[in-house]
């Protein structure tokens, strides 16, 4: 566990205030640069633009994401397949 239990999960207070001020069915994207922020139950149903270092990736929060970090849903590296001529001929 990355953070002690007595401290609790890290949640950005400004982000929580933005979520509380929005309507439940609002479709605007909330931009987030804080990838280490934990997803809370109040955030379910909203769309967040999580920054991956280059651009914002739209992430719609569902119930299964509660307790995870925003950074887990916006990958920072793009996988390019291994191999060269051999891999191309096998496909």
N, C-alpha and C positions, 0 to 999 in steps of 0.2 A: 504494500500500500504506500503510495508516494507521499501522503500527508497524514499527520497523526490524527487520531480519532478525536482528540479533545479540541483540535482546531477546526475540524469540519472541512467540507469541500470548499475549494476556491471558486467563488462566483463574483463576477464583476458587478458592483452595485449600480453603476451607470447603465449597464445592460439590463438589469432587472427593472430599473425605473422606466426605461424605454418600453419594455414589454408590458408593464402595468398600465402605462398611459395609452396603449393601443387598444383598438376594438377587437373583440374575439375573432371576427371574420375578415380582418384587414389583411390584404394581400401584399402590402409593401414589404420590401426586403430590408432587413436591418443589417447594416454592414458591421462585421466583427473582425478586429485584428487580433483579438485576444484568444489564441488557439488553446491556451491552457485552462480556459474557463469551463467549469462543469455545467452540463445541461441539467436544468431543474424542471420539476413538473409544471411550473408556470409557463414555461417556454413551449410546451406541446401545442402544435397546430400553427405555429408561426414559421416564417421563412427567414433564414439568416444567410447572409453573404459572407462566408468564412474565407479569409485571405490566405492564400497558399504561398505567398511570397512574390507572386506575379500578378494574380488576378483574384477576384472574388468568386468562389464556387457557391452556387445556391444550394442550401441544405434545408429541407423541410423537416422539422423536428416531429418525431412520432414517439409513442410511449416507450418503445424499446431502447431509445437513445438516452433516457434519463439515467444519470450517473456517469455517463461517458464524457469525454472532453470533445470540444468542437474540432480540434485538430485531427481527430481520428476519422473525420468524414470529409476532409479536404486534403488529398494527398499532395505532397510537395514535389514528388519526383514522378516522371512518366517512364514506364517500363518500355524499352525498345527490345524486341525479341533478340535472342542470341543467334549466332550462326551467320553464315554468309551464303555462299553458293549451295552448300549442302542443304541448308534449311529451305532454300527457295525451291530446289528440285524435289524435295520430299513433299511439299504441299501441293 
